[in-house]
Amino acid sequence: MTGPDAGAAPLEAAVRAGRADAVRALVRAGEDPRLPLGEYHETTPLCLAASLGRLGVADAVDARAAAPRRRGVSAGPGRRPT
């Protein structure tokens, strides 16, 4: 690969290219859509897709990035665990 995405992680490159199909395939193959991306790990696949206006990709990432809620994990300050 050449150009601005040269050396980018496969998931990041797929998000930047607007390839929702590739994002889905990478996540099915084990890529974690919740891990940070970017040279300084400053963004996530969902934030990157949204900032680039790649709404189809954002939908693909969001559908797979939503972690199942685990029992006993606090829902936040002042809230009871589920």
C-alpha positions as CSV (number, residue, x, y, z in Angstrom):
1,M,0.0,0.0,0.0
2,T,1.2,3.5,-0.8
3,G,-0.1,6.9,0.1
4,P,-1.4,8.3,3.3
5,D,-2.6,5.0,4.7
6,A,0.8,3.2,4.1
7,G,1.7,1.4,7.3
8,A,-1.7,1.8,8.8
9,A,-3.3,-1.1,10.6
10,P,-5.7,-3.0,8.4
11,L,-8.8,-1.9,10.3
12,E,-7.7,1.8,10.1
13,A,-7.0,1.5,6.4
14,A,-10.4,-0.1,5.8
15,V,-12.2,2.7,7.8
16,R,-10.2,5.4,6.0
17,A,-11.1,3.9,2.6
18,G,-14.8,3.7,3.5
19,R,-14.8,-0.1,3.1
20,A,-17.7,-1.3,5.4
21,D,-17.4,-4.8,3.9
22,A,-13.7,-4.9,4.8
23,V,-14.4,-3.6,8.3
24,R,-17.0,-6.4,8.9
25,A,-14.6,-9.0,7.6
26,L,-11.7,-7.8,9.7
27,V,-13.8,-7.7,12.9
28,R,-15.1,-11.2,12.1
29,A,-11.5,-12.3,11.7
30,G,-10.6,-11.0,15.2
31,E,-9.8,-7.3,14.9
32,D,-11.1,-5.4,18.0
33,P,-13.1,-2.3,16.9
34,R,-12.7,-0.9,20.4
35,L,-8.9,-0.5,20.3
36,P,-7.5,2.9,19.6
37,L,-6.1,3.8,16.1
38,G,-3.9,6.5,14.7
39,E,-0.2,7.3,15.0
40,Y,-0.7,8.3,18.6
41,H,-3.6,6.0,19.4
42,E,-5.7,9.1,19.5
43,T,-9.0,7.8,18.0
44,T,-11.2,4.8,17.7
45,P,-12.5,3.2,14.5
46,L,-16.0,4.6,15.2
47,C,-14.7,8.2,15.8
48,L,-12.5,8.0,12.8
49,A,-15.3,6.8,10.5
50,A,-17.7,9.5,11.8
51,S,-15.1,12.3,11.5
52,L,-14.5,11.2,7.8
53,G,-18.2,11.1,7.1
54,R,-18.1,7.4,6.5
55,L,-21.5,6.7,7.9
56,G,-21.8,3.2,6.5
57,V,-18.5,2.3,8.0
58,A,-19.5,3.9,11.3
59,D,-22.6,1.7,11.3
60,A,-20.5,-1.4,10.6
61,V,-18.1,-0.5,13.4
62,D,-20.8,0.5,15.9
63,A,-22.7,-2.7,15.4
64,R,-19.6,-4.7,16.3
65,A,-18.0,-2.4,18.9
66,A,-20.9,-2.5,21.3
67,A,-19.6,-4.7,24.1
68,P,-22.2,-6.8,25.8
69,R,-23.0,-5.5,29.3
70,R,-21.7,-7.8,32.0
71,R,-23.5,-8.5,35.2
72,G,-22.0,-6.9,38.2
73,V,-20.3,-4.0,36.3
74,S,-21.2,-0.6,37.6
75,A,-23.2,1.5,35.2
76,G,-21.6,4.7,36.5
77,P,-21.5,6.9,39.6
78,G,-24.6,6.5,41.7
79,R,-26.1,3.7,39.6
80,R,-26.5,0.1,40.6
81,P,-24.7,-2.7,38.8
82,T,-27.0,-4.7,36.6
